[in-house]
Amino acid sequence: MAEMRIDILTLFPGTVDAVLHESILGRAARKGILDIRCWQIRDYTENRQCQVDDYPYGGGFGCVMMAQPLKACLDAATAGSGDLRRRVIYLSPQGRPFTQATARRLRQDYDQLVLVCGHYEGVDERFIEACVDEEISLGDFVLTGGEIAAMAVADAVCRLVPGVLSDPQCYIGESHWDGLLEYPQYTRPETWEGRAVPEVLLNGDHEKVGRWRRLRQFERTRDKRPDLFRAFEPATDEDRALLKELRRAEKKKRLTDPVTCRPAGEEDLPCLLQIREEARRSLARHGVDQWQGTYPAEEDFRREIAAGECFLVLHGGETAAFFTLSVNPEPGYDGIRDGRWSEPPSYAVLRHAAVAAAYRGSGLAEALLRLAEDRTRALGRRSIRTATHRKNKPALRLLRETGYRYRGNADLDTEPGHDPARQCYEKLLKEKKQ
């Protein structure tokens, strides 16, 4: 016996049958997992004209489907189905909206669904009163018949039957399964029309991928379906922590425009110094002894601007961050210990970078690193090296999540009187696919 039986009462059985016996549902039916049957209502009329409708009492436009052929067709569909847990459903714009929760309930509670497709101006109310257990609507709109709705309900329910899909994970992570929308999906090529796959999905760390995807579910639901987001109740500590992170990020600016960069000029010094001060205060609050002296000072910025090494990161025309990128070797890197750099001799140095306070948590830091990597490629360099304080956890996490590898430790004497110890990271750059 099949795991689920679907009987559809319709005036167009050929059309419905053809759709529901193709692709995934068709394969499941051929394996005996599903039993999907379509019944021609006209075959059960009591007159030679096979009439299924008549004019409404009280007048009005159109015709109404008659109760007799519907009831006779229903009796035929249910005859011999034994003690199956059965539900008779009329597809109607007056029904309760169909949701994923409805699909799960129908799959769990019943073995046989009888889906009645109306037409014309509807069906005789007496048939609904006598025979229908439930009315279901696809939404607040009207179709010319119930077939499209019946096929949608059948598809949504049947794909939850064990064996129809290859694995339960095929639907557990999808939109609406737990009240959230699904995370974004990507496939080859890695870069398409200038748009890259998020770096976290390329690194093979399943824990980080899972966390990224869950956070994207929250973001998408918040942005696209705020009604669902308001109703969502987190059931795990992990979800509660992610929601707190998301709410903190909501107070920050969001990336709604392309992020670009350009070389900084002398006129940009006030912006550079302002972002530096915001970063310095943030590091101090977190107990990080980095940028707590004079570095990077105004004269450092002037020198880097003159050398073409300082870049502004722009969002919607607004200065949102900066970074400095140099092809000149960093002397302090030569004293690396507890590890070593990779072999390629040609590299660029990301000397310092900072994001304006208003953009923290917006994803701009990831965009900054991508821009720096693009600049490194344009300079003909095969890797990018950088270093940061061992207590600068946000920077360390960002580097790891975006493909940078820890190479060892070094002392950088840029801030006399402050902790010189830095952790060194490197990323070997692939050729960017067009």
C-alpha positions in Angstrom: 0.0 0.0 0.0 1.2 3.5 -0.9 2.3 5.8 1.9 -0.1 8.5 0.7 -3.1 8.4 -1.5 -4.4 11.5 -3.3 -7.8 11.5 -5.1 -8.6 14.6 -7.2 -12.2 15.2 -8.4 -11.9 17.4 -11.5 -13.4 18.2 -14.9 -9.9 18.0 -16.4 -8.3 14.8 -15.2 -5.9 14.5 -18.1 -4.3 17.8 -17.4 -3.9 17.2 -13.7 -2.8 13.6 -14.1 -0.1 14.6 -16.6 1.4 17.1 -14.2 1.4 15.0 -11.0 2.9 12.0 -12.7 6.0 13.8 -14.0 9.3 14.4 -12.3 9.7 13.7 -8.6 6.1 12.8 -7.8 5.9 10.6 -10.9 8.9 8.6 -9.9 7.5 8.2 -6.4 4.2 7.0 -7.9 6.0 4.4 -10.1 7.8 3.1 -7.0 4.5 2.7 -5.2 5.2 5.4 -2.6 2.3 7.6 -3.8 -1.1 6.7 -5.3 -2.4 9.7 -7.2 -5.8 9.2 -9.0 -7.8 11.7 -11.0 -11.6 11.3 -11.3 -13.7 12.8 -14.1 -16.8 14.3 -12.4 -18.8 14.2 -15.7 -18.6 10.4 -15.5 -21.0 10.4 -12.5 -23.9 12.6 -13.8 -27.4 11.2 -14.1 -28.3 12.6 -17.5 -27.3 11.8 -21.0 -25.8 15.3 -21.6 -23.2 14.7 -18.7 -24.3 17.9 -17.2 -22.5 19.0 -14.1 -23.8 22.5 -13.6 -27.0 24.5 -13.6 -28.3 28.1 -13.1 -28.3 29.3 -9.5 -31.5 29.7 -7.5 -32.2 33.4 -6.9 -30.6 34.4 -10.2 -27.1 35.7 -10.9 -24.3 35.3 -13.4 -22.9 31.9 -14.4 -23.7 28.4 -13.3 -23.1 26.4 -10.1 -21.8 22.8 -10.0 -24.5 20.3 -9.0 -24.3 18.3 -5.8 -25.3 15.0 -7.3 -22.4 14.3 -9.7 -19.9 15.6 -7.0 -21.3 13.2 -4.4 -21.4 10.3 -6.8 -17.8 10.9 -7.8 -16.7 11.3 -4.2 -18.4 7.9 -3.3 -16.5 6.2 -6.2 -13.2 7.7 -5.0 -13.6 6.6 -1.5 -15.1 3.2 -2.2 -12.8 0.4 -1.2 -10.3 2.6 0.5 -11.0 0.8 3.8 -10.0 2.4 7.1 -7.6 5.0 5.7 -7.5 8.2 7.6 -9.3 10.4 5.1 -9.8 14.1 4.6 -12.1 15.7 2.0 -10.9 19.1 1.0 -12.7 21.6 -1.3 -10.3 24.1 -2.9 -12.0 27.5 -2.5 -11.1 31.2 -2.2 -13.2 31.2 0.9 -11.0 28.5 2.6 -8.2 29.0 5.1 -4.9 30.0 3.6 -2.7 27.0 2.7 0.7 27.1 4.5 3.6 24.8 5.1 2.2 24.0 8.5 -1.1 22.9 6.8 0.9 20.6 4.5 2.7 19.0 7.4 -0.6 18.5 9.3 -2.3 16.9 6.3 0.7 14.6 5.8 0.9 13.6 9.5 -2.8 13.1 10.2 -4.2 11.5 7.0 -3.5 8.6 4.6 -5.9 9.8 1.9 -6.7 13.2 0.7 -9.7 13.8 -1.6 -9.3 17.2 -3.3 -12.4 18.6 -4.9 -11.9 21.1 -7.8 -14.7 23.6 -8.2 -15.6 25.5 -11.4 -18.0 28.2 -12.7 -19.5 30.1 -9.8 -18.7 27.4 -7.3 -20.5 24.3 -6.0 -23.9 23.7 -4.4 -23.5 24.6 -0.8 -25.3 21.4 0.3 -22.4 19.3 -1.0 -20.0 21.3 1.1 -22.2 20.9 4.2 -22.7 17.2 3.7 -19.3 16.0 2.4 -16.5 18.5 2.8 -14.2 18.3 5.9 -12.2 21.4 5.1 -11.9 24.3 2.7 -8.4 25.5 1.6 -7.4 28.6 -0.4 -4.0 29.3 -2.0 -4.5 33.0 -1.2 -6.7 36.0 -1.5 -7.4 35.7 -5.3 -9.7 33.8 -7.5 -8.8 31.2 -10.2 -11.0 29.8 -13.0 -11.0 26.4 -11.4 -9.6 24.4 -8.4 -7.1 22.3 -10.4 -4.0 24.6 -10.0 -4.7 24.8 -6.2 -5.3 21.0 -6.0 -2.0 20.3 -7.7 -0.2 22.8 -5.4 -1.6 21.1 -2.3 -0.9 17.6 -3.6 2.7 18.6 -4.5 3.4 20.3 -1.1 2.0 17.3 0.9 3.4 14.5 -1.2 7.0 15.8 -1.1 6.9 15.3 2.7 6.2 11.6 2.3 9.3 9.5 3.2 11.0 8.3 0.1 9.7 10.9 -2.3 12.7 13.1 -1.8 16.1 11.6 -1.3 16.6 12.9 2.3 14.5 14.8 4.8 17.1 17.5 4.8 15.8 18.3 1.3 12.8 20.0 2.9 13.7 20.6 6.5 15.9 23.6 5.7 13.5 25.1 3.1 11.4 28.2 3.4 8.5 28.0 5.9 9.6 24.7 7.5 10.2 26.3 10.9 8.6 29.7 10.1 11.6 31.2 8.3 12.5 31.7 4.7 15.3 29.7 3.1 18.9 30.9 3.0 20.4 32.0 -0.5 21.9 29.3 -2.7 24.8 29.4 -5.1 26.5 27.2 -7.7 29.2 27.4 -10.3 30.8 29.6 -11.5 32.5 31.1 -8.4 32.1 34.6 -10.0 29.3 35.5 -12.4 29.0 39.0 -13.9 31.2 40.4 -11.2 29.2 38.8 -8.4 31.2 36.4 -6.2 30.0 33.5 -4.1 30.3 34.4 -0.3 33.7 33.4 0.9 32.4 31.4 3.8 30.8 28.9 1.5 34.1 28.1 -0.2 36.1 27.3 2.9 34.7 23.8 3.8 34.0 24.7 7.4 30.5 23.2 7.9 29.9 24.8 11.3 30.6 28.3 9.9 28.5 27.5 6.8 25.6 26.4 9.0 25.8 29.5 11.1 26.0 31.8 8.1 23.0 30.1 6.5 20.9 30.4 9.6 21.7 34.1 10.0 20.8 34.6 6.3 17.4 32.9 7.1 16.7 35.4 9.8 17.7 38.4 7.6 15.7 37.2 4.6 12.6 36.6 6.7 12.9 40.0 8.4 13.3 41.8 5.1 10.8 39.8 2.9 8.2 38.6 5.3 8.2 40.7 8.4 4.9 39.1 9.5 6.7 35.7 9.7 9.7 37.3 11.5 7.5 38.9 14.2 5.8 35.5 14.8 9.0 33.5 15.0 9.9 32.1 18.4 13.5 30.8 18.8 13.7 27.4 20.3 17.5 27.0 20.8 20.2 29.0 22.5 22.0 29.2 19.1 19.0 30.9 17.5 18.5 33.3 20.4 22.2 34.3 20.1 21.9 34.8 16.4 18.8 36.9 16.8 20.6 39.1 19.3 23.4 39.6 16.9 20.9 40.4 14.1 19.2 43.0 16.3 22.5 44.7 17.1 23.3 44.8 13.4 19.9 46.4 12.7 21.1 49.5 14.4 24.0 49.8 12.0 23.8 50.9 8.4 23.0 48.3 5.8 24.7 47.8 2.4 22.0 48.9 -0.1 24.3 50.2 -2.8 27.5 48.8 -4.5 30.7 49.1 -2.4 33.6 50.7 -4.3 37.0 52.1 -3.6 39.2 54.8 -4.9 42.7 56.2 -4.0 42.5 58.6 -1.1 43.7 62.2 -1.5 44.8 64.9 0.9 41.2 66.2 1.1 40.2 62.9 2.6 42.4 63.2 5.6 39.6 64.4 8.0 37.5 61.2 7.1 40.5 59.0 7.5 41.4 60.4 10.9 37.8 60.2 12.1 37.5 56.5 11.2 40.9 55.9 12.8 39.6 57.5 16.1 36.4 55.4 16.0 38.5 52.2 15.6 40.9 53.3 18.4 38.1 53.8 20.8 36.5 50.4 19.9 39.8 48.6 20.4 40.3 50.3 23.8 36.8 49.2 24.9 37.7 45.6 24.1 41.1 45.7 25.8 43.1 45.5 22.6 46.5 47.3 22.8 46.5 48.2 19.2 46.4 51.7 17.7 46.5 53.0 21.2 49.6 55.2 20.5 50.0 57.6 17.6 49.9 55.0 14.8 48.6 55.4 12.2 49.3 59.1 12.5 48.5 61.9 10.1 52.0 61.8 8.6 51.5 58.0 8.0 48.4 58.7 6.0 50.0 61.5 4.1 53.0 59.3 3.1 50.7 56.5 2.0 48.4 58.8 0.0 51.5 60.2 -1.8 52.6 56.6 -2.6 49.1 55.7 -3.9 48.8 53.1 -1.1 45.8 54.5 0.8 42.2 53.7 -0.4 38.8 54.9 0.6 35.9 52.4 0.6 32.7 54.1 -0.5 29.1 53.1 -0.1 26.5 55.2 -1.8 29.0 58.0 -2.2 29.7 58.0 1.5 33.2 57.2 3.0 32.6 54.0 5.0 36.1 52.6 5.5 39.7 52.7 4.5 42.6 50.4 3.9 46.3 50.7 2.9 47.9 48.2 0.5 51.6 48.3 -0.3 53.8 46.2 -2.6 56.8 47.2 -0.4 57.9 44.4 2.0 57.1 44.7 5.6 60.4 44.3 7.5 58.7 43.0 10.6 57.4 40.0 8.7 60.9 38.7 8.2 61.1 37.8 11.9 58.1 35.5 11.8 58.2 32.7 14.4 56.0 29.7 15.3 55.4 29.2 11.5 56.4 30.6 8.1 55.0 32.4 5.1 54.2 30.5 1.9 56.7 30.3 -0.9 55.4 32.8 -3.5 57.7 35.8 -3.3 55.3 38.3 -4.8 52.9 39.6 -2.2 51.1 42.8 -1.1 50.8 44.0 2.5 47.5 45.1 3.9 49.0 47.4 6.5 46.0 48.7 8.2 42.2 48.9 7.7 39.2 50.2 9.6 35.5 50.5 9.1 33.4 53.5 10.3 31.5 52.8 13.4 28.1 53.2 11.6 29.0 50.4 9.2 30.2 47.8 11.7 28.2 44.6 11.4 27.0 45.5 7.9 29.3 43.2 6.0 31.4 46.1 4.8 34.6 44.6 6.3 34.2 41.5 4.0 33.6 43.9 1.1 36.8 45.8 2.1 38.9 42.6 2.0 37.5 41.7 -1.5 38.4 45.1 -2.8 41.9 44.8 -1.3 42.3 41.4 -2.9 41.1 42.8 -6.3 43.7 45.5 -6.0 46.4 42.9 -5.1 45.6 41.0 -8.3 45.7 44.2 -10.3 49.2 44.8 -9.0 50.2 41.4 -10.2 50.8 39.9 -6.8 49.9 36.4 -5.9 49.2 36.7 -2.2 48.1 39.2 0.4 49.7 39.4 3.9 48.5 41.1 7.0 48.8 41.0 10.8 46.7 42.0 13.7 46.7 41.9 17.5 46.0 38.5 19.1 43.1 40.0 21.2 41.5 41.6 18.2 38.9 38.8 17.9 36.6 40.4 15.3 39.6 40.9 13.0 40.9 37.4 13.6 37.5 35.8 13.0 37.0 37.9 9.8 40.3 36.8 8.4 39.7 33.1 9.1 36.2 33.3 7.7 37.3 34.9 4.4 40.0 32.4 3.6 43.1 33.8 5.3 45.4 31.3 6.9 47.4 31.8 10.2 51.1 31.7 9.4 52.7 32.5 12.8 53.7 35.5 15.0 55.8 38.6 14.5 56.7 41.8 16.4 55.8 45.0 14.6 57.5 48.0 16.1 54.9 50.6 14.9 53.7 51.7 18.3 56.6 52.2 20.8 55.5 51.5 24.3 52.7 49.2 23.3 52.3 45.5 22.7 54.2 44.7 19.4 53.0 41.1 19.1 50.9 40.4 16.1 49.4 37.3 14.6 50.2 36.9 10.9 47.8 35.8 8.2 48.1 35.2 4.5 45.7 34.5 1.6 46.9 32.9 -1.7 44.8 34.5 -4.4 43.2 32.5 -7.2 42.8 34.0 -10.6 39.4 35.6 -10.7 37.1 33.9 -13.1 35.2 36.2 -15.5 
